[in-house]
């Protein structure tokens, strides 16, 4: 086991590299984007680290409980004359969360000197502002997709039919339950990009489908790694729909597969006009922001 000092020095060196975080709605193409970035020889992008869910939240609870315990101990007559032990500082949680994330990213690199190191968890998008405070020099990549296609893909991937269910009613309930998070995630993504335009990049699933090479080159430049034609072409080829789906061509669906169908506009095969109207009423504001046609 390495000494504490050696490990601290290693993660400190990592912190000086180009760190980045990827986020977006589930079924919006986050995994495809992650594979594209990770295919670059100078980039390490893995998913999903679940940093906020499984690191930040437990650490917050731990510090709250430790504070209560120290306060209780300090109130004991034995320690009252000395003022007791110092309480955890307000920013202790952030320091521990940041250290834990860096340790995870360091393990991810497996000792290789990547120029850019990042992680993809779809829910990152909700925590982009917090991650920006933790890592001021980090870069943030969001992916957006027509919410109708997101909901269609999510329905086919997550929904398990129940005997005798009213499918139309089940779809409407599914859509209603997902709309608030789709709305919040997109607003958070756009707000950070407005506040820190040089540190944020938003791509769309539709543009990645239409012109994967230019999008890939732009992403690589954003992260400060090589964007030569040969590198871009290789990364695009290795992460094509056929390559990731095990040989299926785009448009050949396989429900339950992470890479289900790989097309734009598939919502027409799944959603009714009334469902479309519901989505546009609640999320129509997104369309001019991301260049989609209602």
N, C-alpha and C positions, 0 to 999 in steps of 0.2 A: 504494500500500500504506500502510495506517495505521501510525503509529508504535507501538512496543511499549507505550509508556505509555498511549496512547489505547485500545488493545485491552484492556489490563489494567483500565482504568477501566470499560469497557463490561461486561466479564464480572463485575466486582465489583458493578456495579449489578444485573446479572441475578441474582447470588447472593443478593441481598436480596429478590427476589421469592419467591413461593411455588413452590418446586420440588417435583416429585413423580416417582415411578417406579412403573411398572405391571409386574406379573409374574404368572405362573401357568403351568400345564402347557400345552404346545402342544396345540391343538385344544380348549381349554377355554373359548374365547371372548375371548381377549386382544385379538385384532384388532378384533372387534366393540366391545369396551370402549374401545379406543383411538380408533376412529372416533367413538364417542358423545362422548367427552371433547373431541376435536378439533373437533367440530361446534359447540361453544360459542364464541361470538364473543370471549370473554375468556380462552380457554384454547388453548394450543398443545400438542398431544400427538402426537408422531410415533413411528414405529417402523420398523425396529429399529436402534438405535444400536450394539449389540454392544459396549458399553463395557468389560465385563469381559473378553470374549474377544479383542477386537482392539485395545484400548488398555491395559488393566491388565496382561495377561499379557506382551505385548512389552516394556512399560516395566520390569516386574520383571526380565526377562531382561537388558535393557540395563543396568540399575543393577548387577546382579550382575557382569556382564562388565566394567563400568567400574571397579568396586571391585577386581576382580582385577588389572586393568591398572595402576591407581594403586598398589596394593600392590607389584606387581612393579617399577614404576618407582622407588618409594620405597626399595626394597631395594638399588638401584644405589649403588655407592660414591660417585658424584658427588653424590647427594642425602642420603646417610646422615647426614651431620653436622647437617643442618637439620631432620631429622624427616620430611622429605618433604611431599607435598601432602595436605591434609585429605581424608579418605575420605568418601564419600557418607553422609549421616545416615540413621538407621533409617527416618525418616518421609519421606524424599525421594520415594519411590515414591508414597505416598499424596498428597502435595502435587501431583506431576505428573499423577497420574490425575485428581484433582479438577479441576485446571486444564484438562485435556484435555476432560473431560466438560462443564465450563462453556462452553468454546469451542464445542463441538459444539451445545450447547443454544442458544447465542447465534446461531449460524449458522441454526439451525432457525427462530428467530423472524423472520428476514428483516427485522429492524429495527422490528418492530411491538411495541408496549408491552402484551403480554399480562399479565394479572394472575397467571396460573398457567402454568408451563412444565414439561412433563414428557416422558417417553419410555417406550415400551413395547418391551421385549424379553422374551419369555416366561421366559428363563433368569435374568432379574433376580431372580426369587423366591429363587434360591439365594444371591444376594449382597445381599439386603436388609440384613442386619446390617452388612456392610462399607459399603454406601451410606449407611446411617444414621450411621456414624462419620465418613464423609467430609462429609456434609451433615446436621448435627444437626437443622436446622429443616425438613428435607424431609418430605414426606408419602408414604406408601406404600399402594398400592392393589393388593390381590391378588384374583384371580378363581378360584373353585373350581367344579368341575363333577363330577357323578357319574363316578367313574373308569371305569365301564363304558361310558358314553357317550363319554368322552374316548378310550378305547382303540378303540371302534368307529369314531369319526370319524377317528382317526389311521390305523387299518387301511385304510379306504377312500381316504384321502388319500395315504398314503406307500407302501403296499404295491404292488409290481409283481409280478404272478403269473409264476411260472416254469413252463416246460413240464414236465408230469408231477408237479408238486408235490402233496404231501399238504396240502390247505388247512387241515384241522383242526390238524395238527401245526405248520404254519407260524403259525397264529393263536396257539397255545399258546406257541410260542417267542417270538413278538412280545410277548405279554402278559408273559411272564416277564422279558424284557429291559427292559420299561418300568416295571414295578412299583417297583423301588428308587428311581428318580428321582421318580415320583409321590409316593411315601411321604416322601422327603426334602423335596421342595418344599412339601408341605402342612404338614409339621412345622415347617419354617423360617418359613413364613407365620404360623402360629398362635403360635409362640414370640415373634415380634416383636410381634404384636398384643397378646399378654399383657403383654409388657414395656413397650410404648409404646402404650397403648390410644388416646390422643388423636391420635397421629400415624399410625395405621394404620386402614384400612378394608378389609374383605373382603366382596365381593359373590359371589353364586353365579349361574351361568348360568341355573339354574332360576328364580330370582327375577327376573332380567332378562327372561326370556321371559314370565313370568306378569304382572309389574307393572313394565314398563320406565319409566314416568313417575315413580313414587315413588322407584325406585332412582336414576334420573338426577338427580332433585332432591336426594336425599341426597348423591350424589357431588359435585354442584356446591356444596352447602353445605360439605362437607368441605374443598373446595379454596378456599373463600372467595370464590366468584364468584356472580353473580346466579342465583337459582333460581325466577324468575317463571314463571307457568304458560305464557305464550306462548313463552318461551325453551325451556322443557322440552319442550313439545309439538313445537316446530320441530326440536329435536335428535333426539327420538325418531323423528319422521317421516323425517328425512333418513338415519337409520341403521337403519331397519326391515329385515327380512330381504329383502323385495321390492326395496327401494332398493339394497341392497348386492349382491344376487345378480343384478341385471339384469332383474328383473321376475318371477322365480319366486316362487310362494307357498310359505310354510312347509310342509314335508312333501314337496315335489317335489325329489327328490335329483338331484345331479349330481356323481358321483365325480370327484375331482381338483380340484373348485372349492374356493376358500378358504371359501366359504359353501355347504356341501354340502347340508344338509337343514333345519337350523334347528328341530329338535324335541327334546323331552325324552323319554327312554326308548327311543330307537332301538336300544339295545344288544340288545333282544329279537330284532331281525331278523338279528343277526349272530353273537351269542355263544351257545354251547350251555350247558345247565345246569351242566355240569362246569366250563366256563370261568367262569361266574358264581360258582360256589363257590370257585374258586381266587382270584378277585379279592376276594371278601368275606372269605376267610380272611386274606389279607394286608393288605387296606386297609379292612376293615370298621370299624375304629376311627374312620375319617373321618366316617361317616354321622351319628352323633349330633352331631358338632361342626358340621356344615354343614346339618343338617335334612333329610337325604335318607332315603328309605325303602328298606331293603335289598331 
